[in-house]
Amino acid sequence: MDQELLKTNLSGLERKLLVLINEHKNLKEELKGLKIQNTELKAAVKVRDEQLAGFHNQLKITKIVDSLNPEDGSVSELKRKVDDYIREIDKCIAHLSR
């Protein structure tokens, strides 16, 4: 009877061990997927932050241009130059981002 009880206990332990091994394997796979997702989300946040910073800079420059009131009537020329500068800065930022 002791041997039968030992066999039953051993069989139960083997089943529990297999369940734990499978659960561990599943959790490792889930962790791997979550790490990949986390990396992708961090990259997306970084891109959004860079875009937001660019938009803030453009807004600041636009406010500066709008606040200027040259007396000689060359507002359109000034705006054109500032727009050219903005485009050039955007090109530089894009180049540095590569």
DAKASUL-V194269 format. One record per pair of residues at least 6 apart in sequence whose C-alpha atoms are under 8 Angstrom apart, sorted by the first residue. I is the first residue (numbers start at 1). GAP is how many residues later the second one is. D is the distance in Angstrom with one decimal. If there is no record, write none. Layout:
i gap d
I GAP D
I GAP D
This chain:
i gap d
58 28 7.3
61 21 7.9
65 13 7.8
65 14 6.5
65 17 7.6
68 7 7.9
69 6 7.1
